């Protein structure tokens, strides 16, 4: 995370939005817009993430504005919390830095018919069961192993590949973004090395900010939408946050190597080489898009297998089938992805490449891509927070289509670097501090807990306040963690 403060202009547009005018730099093609309030903007000024918003505004074919959500922080090329739409008909580019290394990192929320009183005296044993069943940690493999041919089939089919093997049910797909399968994926564009890295990692949590949490609904803000989502006060849910593991990382790494000379080849001048890009319709662009889509399908499949293992642990702990425990998927959303979507820009309908890096799709009621059962209310939006405070379920709102290409925030956003967080945790026992807050936490390393301690993150409630007030997504329910496993 950069330590230098941003020194450029930030003009307040409204109580929830600040502008970096394109006049700030001669290479900017559009304005930069950062969604934040007066409290958050002060922390955002403290590093150079706003300069990354300005950098993205220089990309060929960019539409509307270079956008950033209130959980913005410094990232590779694009800020984390960044959104950019490019029009391929105007030479619009695709940029791996606008998706990120963890392709289709995302979140799924699993409901249960259990309540706090059913779980609170068993939470320690439940967390142990989850920790010792679900592989977590850097490079960890799991019980599901696929040979190269199977891995490529999995990348083409998404979760249906494992559901057909009895690892889930067909209705899980109805509650997954894009039904768990991005069309036109081409697994043959994924390198053998990437496939090898993914062969034993589907169904594993990984490390860093990935987690599995047992949560309790502690507040309901919109009763009508909560009822449509099947959420109520004191209900126990499970939130799963992971992505495409080593396979997705390698796809990004391979693409960045292939894109190294693309800007010069296509006459593109960039302010930061980490923004390496190519026209979406170029051979390099098409190759990356096909591989990125395949990695995204792997990510959906990874979370499907994580959910199925969670269902099995709950069934063993409570002595009832997961179906009897009501362990149904509410929704699964990606927050590191680029998708070709139809949006209205300047009064014209266009198909644009929407890069969401640390940003969540938030389509409103009536949008054709919202699942049938949520058409009247809008798409569920799942926003994880830190492991000591809260996470949220929101619902997509009309303002997202008007202002952010159907996007909202993706989490709390880091407030300090991992190095700083570990330094601050010296001599402390984070797991004991969490237990004092009523959270049982288990991790494969002490450093993992130190890096991910609550103080390392912004307060997710403040982030959610902004997107709610900006009408990008609206508050439905707040959940507090009671059990956590991490890498």
PAGU-56192 format. One line per 10 residues: their letters; for each residue x, y, z of C-alpha. Coordinates in nm, 3 decimals, m for minus. Layout:
<atoms>
a> X Y Z ~ ...
</atoms>
This chain:
<atoms>
xxxxxxxxxx> 0.000 0.000 0.000 ~ 0.146 0.335 m0.101 ~ 0.235 0.570 0.186 ~ 0.240 0.893 m0.014 ~ m0.069 1.111 0.015 ~ m0.276 1.211 m0.287 ~ m0.212 1.578 m0.368 ~ m0.456 1.632 m0.655 ~ m0.807 1.782 m0.664 ~ m1.115 1.618 m0.512
xxxxxxxxxx> m1.428 1.821 m0.583 ~ m1.739 1.728 m0.385 ~ m2.024 1.644 m0.623 ~ m2.278 1.552 m0.355 ~ m2.265 1.415 0.003 ~ m2.153 1.072 m0.128 ~ m1.938 1.150 m0.433 ~ m1.611 1.333 m0.513 ~ m1.473 1.418 m0.857 ~ m1.121 1.419 m0.996
xxxxxxxxxx> m1.183 1.645 m1.300 ~ m1.029 1.531 m1.628 ~ m0.862 1.873 m1.641 ~ m0.635 1.746 m1.359 ~ m0.412 1.579 m1.616 ~ m0.392 1.617 m1.995 ~ m0.396 1.241 m2.051 ~ m0.729 1.183 m1.874 ~ m1.012 1.105 m2.115 ~ m1.291 1.118 m1.852
xxxxxxxxxx> m1.340 1.236 m1.494 ~ m1.267 1.017 m1.196 ~ m1.551 0.969 m0.946 ~ m1.496 0.837 m0.593 ~ m1.800 0.742 m0.387 ~ m1.729 0.842 m0.028 ~ m1.852 1.069 0.250 ~ m1.659 1.335 0.442 ~ m1.536 1.079 0.696 ~ m1.404 0.826 0.446
xxxxxxxxxx> m1.257 1.074 0.200 ~ m1.000 1.182 0.459 ~ m0.859 0.830 0.484 ~ m0.876 0.790 0.105 ~ m0.656 1.100 0.062 ~ m0.380 0.937 0.269 ~ m0.243 0.721 m0.012 ~ m0.222 0.742 m0.388 ~ m0.526 0.534 m0.473 ~ m0.700 0.845 m0.616
xxxxxxxxxx> m0.407 0.880 m0.858 ~ m0.483 0.527 m0.974 ~ m0.841 0.639 m1.042 ~ m0.695 0.917 m1.258 ~ m0.462 0.669 m1.430 ~ m0.754 0.444 m1.527 ~ m0.927 0.749 m1.676 ~ m0.658 0.748 m1.949 ~ m0.753 0.406 m2.092 ~ m0.867 0.399 m2.456
xxxxxxxxxx> m1.242 0.359 m2.501 ~ m1.329 0.432 m2.136 ~ m1.692 0.538 m2.092 ~ m1.859 0.773 m1.844 ~ m1.598 0.802 m1.572 ~ m1.327 0.609 m1.393 ~ m1.508 0.497 m1.079 ~ m1.410 0.399 m0.727 ~ m1.617 0.265 m0.441 ~ m1.589 0.372 m0.074
xxxxxxxxxx> m1.373 0.066 0.007 ~ m1.106 0.199 m0.233 ~ m0.740 0.124 m0.156 ~ m0.414 0.089 m0.348 ~ m0.394 m0.209 m0.584 ~ m0.205 m0.344 m0.883 ~ m0.266 m0.097 m1.167 ~ m0.630 m0.035 m1.083 ~ m0.728 0.060 m0.732 ~ m0.908 m0.212 m0.537
xxxxxxxxxx> m1.264 m0.088 m0.535 ~ m1.233 0.030 m0.896 ~ m1.484 0.012 m1.182 ~ m1.423 0.101 m1.546 ~ m1.630 0.036 m1.858 ~ m1.470 0.036 m2.203 ~ m1.643 0.026 m2.541 ~ m1.484 m0.222 m2.784 ~ m1.648 m0.036 m3.074 ~ m1.435 0.268 m2.980
xxxxxxxxxx> m1.109 0.077 m2.939 ~ m1.192 m0.003 m2.578 ~ m0.929 m0.209 m2.400 ~ m0.930 m0.502 m2.163 ~ m0.685 m0.482 m1.872 ~ m0.590 m0.773 m1.643 ~ m0.510 m0.518 m1.371 ~ m0.877 m0.418 m1.383 ~ m0.978 m0.770 m1.281 ~ m0.695 m0.855 m1.046
xxxxxxxxxx> m0.485 m1.161 m0.976 ~ m0.762 m1.346 m0.794 ~ m1.003 m1.378 m1.087 ~ m1.361 m1.420 m0.962 ~ m1.278 m1.372 m0.602 ~ m1.631 m1.347 m0.466 ~ m1.874 m1.426 m0.189 ~ m2.162 m1.664 m0.135 ~ m2.409 m1.662 0.152 ~ m2.572 m1.984 0.270
xxxxxxxxxx> m2.888 m1.963 0.479 ~ m2.994 m2.210 0.749 ~ m3.314 m2.261 0.951 ~ m3.104 m2.251 1.269 ~ m3.110 m1.957 1.509 ~ m2.855 m1.822 1.754 ~ m2.996 m2.023 2.047 ~ m2.951 m2.342 1.843 ~ m2.586 m2.273 1.772 ~ m2.429 m2.059 2.045
xxxxxxxxxx> m2.343 m2.348 2.279 ~ m2.199 m2.555 1.991 ~ m2.011 m2.286 1.803 ~ m1.664 m2.392 1.920 ~ m1.713 m2.751 1.804 ~ m1.874 m2.629 1.481 ~ m1.575 m2.405 1.403 ~ m1.337 m2.692 1.478 ~ m1.532 m2.916 1.242 ~ m1.514 m2.655 0.967
xxxxxxxxxx> m1.145 m2.584 1.025 ~ m1.035 m2.947 1.018 ~ m1.257 m3.033 0.719 ~ m1.207 m2.738 0.485 ~ m0.848 m2.682 0.366 ~ m0.728 m2.328 0.435 ~ m0.392 m2.162 0.382 ~ m0.152 m2.066 0.103 ~ m0.102 m2.340 m0.156 ~ m0.319 m2.591 0.027
xxxxxxxxxx> m0.480 m2.869 m0.173 ~ m0.800 m3.049 m0.078 ~ m0.984 m3.376 m0.114 ~ m1.118 m3.295 m0.461 ~ m0.857 m3.370 m0.726 ~ m0.907 m3.331 m1.100 ~ m0.673 m3.438 m1.377 ~ m0.592 m3.182 m1.651 ~ m0.876 m3.300 m1.876 ~ m1.128 m3.281 m1.592
xxxxxxxxxx> m0.999 m2.939 m1.482 ~ m1.051 m2.800 m1.831 ~ m1.402 m2.949 m1.843 ~ m1.472 m2.790 m1.504 ~ m1.359 m2.451 m1.635 ~ m1.599 m2.482 m1.927 ~ m1.900 m2.598 m1.724 ~ m1.859 m2.423 m1.387 ~ m2.037 m2.570 m1.081 ~ m2.263 m2.790 m1.294
xxxxxxxxxx> m1.957 m3.011 m1.343 ~ m1.951 m3.103 m0.972 ~ m2.326 m3.081 m0.915 ~ m2.364 m3.356 m1.176 ~ m2.139 m3.561 m0.947 ~ m2.372 m3.512 m0.650 ~ m2.188 m3.217 m0.496 ~ m2.482 m2.982 m0.471 ~ m2.822 m2.945 m0.635 ~ m2.939 m2.782 m0.957
xxxxxxxxxx> m3.115 m2.498 m0.774 ~ m2.772 m2.382 m0.647 ~ m2.708 m2.260 m1.003 ~ m3.022 m2.044 m1.001 ~ m2.875 m1.856 m0.704 ~ m2.530 m1.802 m0.858 ~ m2.434 m1.501 m1.071 ~ m2.452 m1.598 m1.440 ~ m2.580 m1.941 m1.323 ~ m2.218 m2.016 m1.234
xxxxxxxxxx> m2.102 m2.021 m1.596 ~ m1.960 m1.735 m1.798 ~ m2.029 m1.810 m2.164 ~ m1.752 m1.833 m2.424 ~ m1.487 m1.943 m2.177 ~ m1.205 m2.129 m2.349 ~ m1.009 m2.356 m2.113 ~ m0.762 m2.429 m2.394 ~ m0.637 m2.072 m2.354 ~ m0.538 m2.151 m1.994
xxxxxxxxxx> m0.175 m2.258 m1.963 ~ m0.078 m2.607 m1.849 ~ 0.098 m2.449 m1.551 ~ m0.223 m2.274 m1.443 ~ m0.420 m2.598 m1.482 ~ m0.161 m2.782 m1.272 ~ m0.190 m2.519 m0.997 ~ m0.568 m2.558 m0.992 ~ m0.584 m2.937 m1.007 ~ m0.596 m2.990 m0.628
xxxxxxxxxx> m0.721 m2.650 m0.510 ~ m1.089 m2.655 m0.608 ~ m1.279 m2.667 m0.279 ~ m1.008 m2.490 m0.076 ~ m1.026 m2.156 0.100 ~ m0.680 m2.013 0.044 ~ m0.514 m1.743 0.253 ~ m0.508 m1.365 0.286 ~ m0.851 m1.209 0.324 ~ m1.037 m1.529 0.231
xxxxxxxxxx> m1.255 m1.674 0.504 ~ m1.554 m1.882 0.601 ~ m1.775 m1.728 0.871 ~ m2.071 m1.847 1.072 ~ m2.284 m1.536 1.116 ~ m2.605 m1.425 1.285 ~ m2.849 m1.172 1.140 ~ m2.843 m0.899 1.406 ~ m3.044 m0.626 1.229 ~ m3.304 m0.614 0.952
xxxxxxxxxx> m3.339 m0.282 0.768 ~ m3.582 m0.372 0.490 ~ m3.837 m0.628 0.603 ~ m3.996 m0.678 0.260 ~ m3.667 m0.753 0.084 ~ m3.539 m0.959 0.378 ~ m3.852 m1.175 0.352 ~ m3.796 m1.218 m0.022 ~ m3.437 m1.324 0.054 ~ m3.547 m1.558 0.335
xxxxxxxxxx> m3.361 m1.369 0.609 ~ m3.483 m1.293 0.962 ~ m3.349 m1.170 1.295 ~ m3.114 m1.408 1.484 ~ m3.099 m1.650 1.188 ~ m2.766 m1.830 1.138 ~ m2.597 m1.800 0.797 ~ m2.259 m1.896 0.654 ~ m2.055 m1.658 0.439 ~ m1.781 m1.795 0.211
xxxxxxxxxx> m1.518 m1.566 0.058 ~ m1.271 m1.717 m0.188 ~ m1.177 m1.713 m0.556 ~ m0.998 m1.905 m0.828 ~ m0.690 m1.983 m0.617 ~ m0.356 m2.051 m0.790 ~ m0.521 m2.116 m1.124 ~ m0.667 m1.766 m1.149 ~ m0.345 m1.609 m1.023 ~ m0.150 m1.786 m1.295
xxxxxxxxxx> m0.397 m1.684 m1.566 ~ m0.344 m1.320 m1.465 ~ 0.033 m1.361 m1.445 ~ 0.044 m1.525 m1.789 ~ m0.169 m1.247 m1.937 ~ 0.047 m0.970 m1.793 ~ 0.351 m1.128 m1.959 ~ 0.164 m1.150 m2.290 ~ 0.042 m0.789 m2.257 ~ 0.386 m0.645 m2.182
xxxxxxxxxx> 0.444 m0.521 m2.536 ~ 0.080 m0.477 m2.637 ~ 0.048 m0.105 m2.550 ~ 0.339 m0.015 m2.779 ~ 0.208 m0.247 m3.051 ~ m0.133 m0.073 m3.051 ~ m0.004 0.281 m2.993 ~ m0.135 0.306 m2.637 ~ 0.045 0.536 m2.395 ~ 0.000 0.449 m2.028
xxxxxxxxxx> 0.093 0.641 m1.711 ~ 0.164 0.314 m1.527 ~ 0.291 m0.009 m1.684 ~ 0.073 m0.204 m1.436 ~ m0.222 m0.086 m1.647 ~ m0.097 m0.311 m1.931 ~ m0.388 m0.358 m2.170 ~ m0.484 m0.441 m2.526 ~ m0.792 m0.367 m2.738 ~ m1.064 m0.610 m2.633
xxxxxxxxxx> m1.103 m0.719 m2.996 ~ m0.731 m0.783 m3.050 ~ m0.581 m1.136 m3.048 ~ m0.420 m1.065 m2.709 ~ m0.743 m0.926 m2.571 ~ m0.954 m1.218 m2.692 ~ m0.706 m1.472 m2.556 ~ m0.710 m1.315 m2.209 ~ m1.089 m1.280 m2.205 ~ m1.134 m1.648 m2.294
xxxxxxxxxx> m0.890 m1.758 m2.022 ~ m1.029 m1.512 m1.765 ~ m1.381 m1.647 m1.821 ~ m1.254 m2.003 m1.773 ~ m1.084 m1.904 m1.447 ~ m1.406 m1.732 m1.336 ~ m1.598 m2.055 m1.388 ~ m1.336 m2.231 m1.176 ~ m1.394 m1.971 m0.902 ~ m1.769 m2.037 m0.898
xxxxxxxxxx> m1.693 m2.409 m0.877 ~ m1.449 m2.356 m0.589 ~ m1.715 m2.180 m0.381 ~ m1.968 m2.452 m0.471 ~ m1.736 m2.718 m0.327 ~ m1.661 m2.504 m0.021 ~ m2.035 m2.472 0.037 ~ m2.092 m2.844 m0.002 ~ m1.822 m2.925 0.255 ~ m1.983 m2.671 0.489
xxxxxxxxxx> m2.318 m2.842 0.447 ~ m2.158 m3.175 0.536 ~ m1.996 m3.034 0.853 ~ m2.324 m2.883 0.973 ~ m2.505 m3.210 0.901 ~ m2.250 m3.404 1.107 ~ m2.258 m3.157 1.397 ~ m2.638 m3.133 1.420 ~ m2.722 m3.490 1.318 ~ m2.958 m3.380 1.043
xxxxxxxxxx> m2.924 m3.358 0.667 ~ m2.823 m3.023 0.521 ~ m3.159 m3.012 0.345 ~ m3.334 m3.054 0.681 ~ m3.118 m2.770 0.818 ~ m3.241 m2.543 0.536 ~ m2.889 m2.483 0.405 ~ m2.991 m2.312 0.083 ~ m2.776 m2.072 m0.116 ~ m2.906 m1.715 m0.104
xxxxxxxxxx> m2.668 m1.591 m0.372 ~ m2.310 m1.600 m0.503 ~ m2.154 m1.284 m0.647 ~ m1.818 m1.218 m0.811 ~ m1.620 m0.907 m0.726 ~ m1.305 m0.947 m0.940 ~ m1.417 m0.985 m1.300 ~ m1.469 m0.817 m1.638 ~ m1.799 m0.879 m1.816 ~ m1.948 m0.764 m2.146
xxxxxxxxxx> m2.274 m0.595 m2.045 ~ m2.535 m0.369 m2.199 ~ m2.554 m0.021 m2.045 ~ m2.691 0.320 m2.138 ~ m2.411 0.572 m2.191 ~ m2.494 0.928 m2.292 ~ m2.845 0.821 m2.391 ~ m2.717 0.538 m2.614 ~ m2.733 0.165 m2.542 ~ m2.388 0.010 m2.571
xxxxxxxxxx> m2.216 m0.319 m2.500 ~ m1.919 m0.238 m2.280 ~ m1.652 m0.429 m2.092 ~ m1.722 m0.355 m1.725 ~ m1.410 m0.415 m1.517 ~ m1.497 m0.470 m1.151 ~ m1.192 m0.505 m0.930 ~ m1.306 m0.520 m0.570 ~ m1.657 m0.418 m0.677 ~ m1.984 m0.609 m0.682
xxxxxxxxxx> m2.256 m0.623 m0.944 ~ m2.572 m0.460 m0.806 ~ m2.852 m0.491 m1.061 ~ m3.191 m0.351 m0.958 ~ m3.543 m0.498 m0.972 ~ m3.655 m0.583 m1.324 ~ m3.308 m0.626 m1.474 ~ m3.311 m0.931 m1.704 ~ m3.003 m1.083 m1.536 ~ m3.158 m1.077 m1.188
xxxxxxxxxx> m3.278 m1.428 m1.092 ~ m3.649 m1.488 m1.142 ~ m3.722 m1.520 m0.769 ~ m3.567 m1.176 m0.700 ~ m3.707 m0.987 m1.001 ~ m3.947 m0.779 m0.790 ~ m3.683 m0.663 m0.540 ~ m3.342 m0.677 m0.709 ~ m3.021 m0.876 m0.697 ~ m2.882 m0.979 m0.357
xxxxxxxxxx> m2.555 m0.797 m0.289 ~ m2.323 m0.960 m0.034 ~ m2.067 m0.737 0.140 ~ m1.819 m0.897 0.380 ~ m1.669 m0.689 0.657 ~ m1.391 m0.769 0.904 ~ m1.406 m1.074 1.130 ~ m1.474 m0.876 1.446 ~ m1.758 m0.645 1.348 ~ m2.012 m0.719 1.074
xxxxxxxxxx> m2.102 m0.808 0.716 ~ m2.403 m0.702 0.512 ~ m2.666 m0.813 0.266 ~ m2.781 m0.532 0.039 ~ m3.003 m0.527 m0.268 ~ m2.923 m0.373 m0.607 ~ m3.072 m0.027 m0.661 ~ m3.159 0.180 m0.968 ~ m2.883 0.433 m0.900 ~ m2.620 0.175 m0.982
xxxxxxxxxx> m2.738 0.161 m1.343 ~ m2.743 0.539 m1.366 ~ m2.406 0.606 m1.202 ~ m2.176 0.301 m1.177 ~ m2.250 0.054 m1.457 ~ m2.453 m0.157 m1.215 ~ m2.182 m0.173 m0.947 ~ m2.136 m0.120 m0.575 ~ m1.870 m0.181 m0.308 ~ m1.729 m0.528 m0.229
xxxxxxxxxx> m1.622 m0.510 0.136 ~ m1.480 m0.292 0.409 ~ m1.151 m0.206 0.237 ~ m0.812 m0.219 0.404 ~ m0.717 0.063 0.639 ~ m0.357 m0.054 0.686 ~ m0.111 m0.275 0.501 ~ m0.056 m0.637 0.598 ~ 0.293 m0.547 0.721 ~ 0.159 m0.268 0.940
xxxxxxxxxx> m0.118 m0.492 1.072 ~ 0.131 m0.763 1.172 ~ 0.351 m0.503 1.343 ~ 0.055 m0.365 1.537 ~ m0.038 m0.718 1.648 ~ 0.303 m0.786 1.803 ~ 0.262 m0.932 2.152 ~ m0.114 m0.963 2.118 ~ m0.333 m1.271 2.084 ~ m0.585 m1.179 1.818
xxxxxxxxxx> m0.785 m1.500 1.867 ~ m0.836 m1.412 2.236 ~ m0.940 m1.056 2.148 ~ m1.193 m1.195 1.902 ~ m1.324 m1.443 2.157 ~ m1.383 m1.152 2.396 ~ m1.607 m1.006 2.123 ~ m1.798 m1.334 2.097 ~ m1.616 m1.468 1.790 ~ m1.445 m1.808 1.785
xxxxxxxxxx> m1.165 m1.791 1.526 ~ m0.926 m2.056 1.395 ~ m0.653 m1.998 1.140 ~ m0.369 m2.197 0.990 ~ m0.119 m1.928 1.095 ~ m0.090 m1.656 1.358 ~ 0.024 m1.411 1.092 ~ m0.300 m1.471 0.904 ~ m0.504 m1.354 1.201 ~ m0.270 m1.060 1.261
xxxxxxxxxx> m0.291 m0.940 0.899 ~ m0.670 m0.968 0.903 ~ m0.742 m0.824 1.249 ~ m1.044 m0.591 1.261 ~ m0.827 m0.279 1.296 ~ m0.671 m0.354 0.954 ~ m1.001 m0.265 0.787 ~ m1.235 0.030 0.757 ~ m1.563 m0.006 0.942 ~ m1.788 m0.178 0.686
xxxxxxxxxx> m2.093 0.001 0.831 ~ m1.945 0.333 0.713 ~ m1.875 0.194 0.365 ~ m2.229 0.056 0.336 ~ m2.375 0.389 0.451 ~ m2.224 0.554 0.142 ~ m2.354 0.309 m0.119 ~ m2.697 0.312 0.052 ~ m2.717 0.692 0.049 ~ m2.589 0.704 m0.310
xxxxxxxxxx> m2.865 0.457 m0.409 ~ m2.617 0.210 m0.558 ~ m2.745 m0.066 m0.330 ~ m2.977 m0.056 m0.031 ~ m2.943 m0.201 0.319 ~ m3.135 m0.522 0.385 ~ m2.972 m0.700 0.679 ~ m2.659 m0.683 0.893 ~ m2.482 m0.995 1.016 ~ m2.228 m1.030 1.295
xxxxxxx> m1.974 m1.311 1.302 ~ m1.972 m1.576 1.574 ~ m1.727 m1.822 1.417 ~ m1.445 m1.778 1.164 ~ m1.192 m1.996 0.984 ~ m0.903 m1.846 0.787 ~ m0.582 m1.948 0.616
</atoms>
